[in-house]
Structures are given as C-alpha cells and as structure tokens.
Amino acid sequence: MRAIILLVIGLAVGAISASYAANTMAARHAYTRGVMAIMQHHVSALGAQAKAGQCPADSSLDHFHRISGAAAEIEPAFAGADPDFFKHAHALADATAATIANAPADCPGLKQAMAKVGETCKSCHELYR
C-alpha cells in the first residue's frame, strides 16, 4: 500500500515538474512568435484591404509603419541566429522603409508594395522556417 501511495505521489510530482518545464520552454519562444504574429497580422490586414478594393493611404501607411517596427524587433528576438538570417531581416527593414517613403496611394500601388515586402518575407521563410 505504501509503495502505491509513493508511486502516485511520484507521478504527481513528475507531472507537475514536466508541466513547469514545458511552460518554460514555450515561454522561451514567445517573443519570436509574437514578432512574427504582429507582422502577419498587419500583412493580412493589408491583403484584406487590397482584396476589398479599399486602400486608404493613411491606413496602409499605418500598417507598413507597424510592420517596420516589428521588423526592427527581429534582431533582438532572434539573437544568436545565423548572420545570413539577419541579412534577410535587414532586407525586410529596407523594403518597408522604401514603401513608407513612397507610400502607396491606391490599390494597385498597395499590391505592388505588398509584393516587394512579401518577397523579402518569402526569401527568409524559404530558408529558415
């Protein structure tokens, strides 16, 4: 009887410890996932605007500013990554800066700007995702 009680207590302590370890491991990657999730949200919002044919310049520019801000967070979020990875991150920052400098005023311009920014995202994801 004593052995069964000790076994149950041992299993409970093991399960709790495993839960803490799993949460710690998941939290370690929360920042990187968060940066990518923010960019994905704004890229999706721009895509929805373009698809709906409603591309107000101020709204598009706001999304590109937010993508640019998230792109600036890539280097600290992925500290210790391959140096080539950061070349792709800098290309994304350059593409968004160029888009902000020449903000798209209509849907065709928005689609063209999204294609340029999307290409930089795609080039990195093909190698590192």
C-alpha positions as CSV (number, residue, x, y, z in Angstrom):
1,M,0.0,0.0,0.0
2,R,2.8,2.4,0.9
3,A,4.5,1.7,-2.4
4,I,1.4,2.6,-4.3
5,I,1.0,5.9,-2.4
6,L,4.6,6.7,-3.1
7,L,4.2,5.9,-6.8
8,V,1.1,8.1,-7.1
9,I,2.9,11.0,-5.3
10,G,5.9,10.5,-7.5
11,L,3.8,10.5,-10.7
12,A,2.0,13.7,-9.5
13,V,5.3,15.5,-8.7
14,G,6.7,14.3,-12.1
15,A,3.6,15.6,-14.0
16,I,3.8,19.0,-12.2
17,S,7.5,19.3,-12.9
18,A,7.0,18.4,-16.6
19,S,4.3,21.0,-16.8
20,Y,6.6,23.7,-15.4
21,A,9.4,22.6,-17.8
22,A,7.1,22.7,-20.8
23,N,5.8,26.2,-19.9
24,T,9.3,27.4,-19.5
25,M,10.3,26.0,-22.9
26,A,7.2,27.6,-24.6
27,A,7.8,31.0,-23.0
28,R,11.4,31.0,-24.3
29,H,10.0,31.3,-27.9
30,A,7.1,33.7,-27.1
31,Y,9.0,36.8,-28.2
32,T,10.0,35.4,-31.6
33,R,6.5,34.1,-32.2
34,G,5.0,37.4,-31.1
35,V,7.1,39.4,-33.5
36,M,6.1,37.2,-36.4
37,A,2.5,37.2,-35.4
38,I,2.4,41.0,-35.4
39,M,3.9,41.2,-38.8
40,Q,1.5,38.5,-40.1
41,H,-1.5,40.4,-38.7
42,H,-0.6,43.6,-40.5
43,V,0.3,41.9,-43.7
44,S,-3.1,40.1,-43.6
45,A,-4.9,43.4,-42.9
46,L,-3.2,45.0,-45.9
47,G,-4.2,42.0,-48.0
48,A,-7.8,42.3,-46.9
49,Q,-7.8,46.0,-47.8
50,A,-6.4,45.2,-51.3
51,K,-8.9,42.3,-51.8
52,A,-11.8,44.5,-50.8
53,G,-10.6,47.3,-53.1
54,Q,-10.5,49.8,-50.3
55,C,-6.9,51.0,-49.9
56,P,-6.9,54.3,-48.0
57,A,-3.3,55.6,-47.9
58,D,-3.3,56.5,-44.2
59,S,-4.5,53.1,-43.2
60,S,-2.0,51.3,-45.4
61,L,0.8,53.5,-44.3
62,D,-0.1,52.8,-40.6
63,H,0.2,49.0,-41.3
64,F,3.5,49.5,-43.0
65,H,4.8,51.5,-40.1
66,R,3.8,48.7,-37.7
67,I,5.5,46.1,-40.0
68,S,8.6,48.2,-40.0
69,G,8.5,48.4,-36.2
70,A,8.2,44.6,-35.9
71,A,11.0,44.2,-38.4
72,A,13.2,46.2,-36.2
73,E,12.5,43.7,-33.4
74,I,13.7,40.7,-35.4
75,E,17.3,41.1,-34.5
76,P,16.8,41.2,-30.7
77,A,14.1,38.5,-30.9
78,F,16.3,36.1,-32.8
79,A,19.6,36.9,-31.1
80,G,22.2,34.3,-31.8
81,A,20.7,33.3,-35.1
82,D,22.7,32.7,-38.3
83,P,24.2,36.0,-39.6
84,D,22.7,35.4,-43.0
85,F,19.3,35.4,-41.3
86,F,19.9,39.0,-40.3
87,K,20.7,40.0,-43.9
88,H,17.1,38.9,-44.7
89,A,15.8,40.9,-41.7
90,H,17.6,44.0,-42.9
91,A,16.2,43.4,-46.4
92,L,12.7,43.4,-44.9
93,A,13.5,46.6,-43.0
94,D,14.8,48.2,-46.2
95,A,11.8,47.2,-48.2
96,T,9.3,48.6,-45.6
97,A,11.3,51.8,-45.3
98,A,11.2,52.2,-49.1
99,T,7.5,51.5,-49.0
100,I,6.9,54.1,-46.3
101,A,9.0,56.7,-48.2
102,N,6.8,56.1,-51.3
103,A,3.5,55.3,-49.6
104,P,1.0,53.7,-51.9
105,A,-2.0,55.9,-52.7
106,D,-4.2,53.3,-54.3
107,C,-4.9,49.6,-54.5
108,P,-2.5,48.9,-57.4
109,G,0.2,50.7,-55.6
110,L,-0.6,48.8,-52.4
111,K,-0.4,45.5,-54.2
112,Q,2.9,46.4,-55.7
113,A,4.3,47.4,-52.3
114,M,3.0,44.3,-50.7
115,A,4.6,42.2,-53.4
116,K,8.0,43.8,-52.6
117,V,7.7,43.3,-48.9
118,G,6.2,39.9,-49.3
119,E,9.2,38.8,-51.4
120,T,11.6,39.6,-48.6
121,C,9.5,37.7,-46.2
122,K,9.3,34.7,-48.5
123,S,13.0,34.7,-49.2
124,C,13.7,34.3,-45.4
125,H,10.9,31.8,-44.8
126,E,12.1,29.6,-47.6
127,L,15.4,29.2,-45.8
128,Y,14.7,29.4,-42.2
129,R,11.1,28.3,-41.5
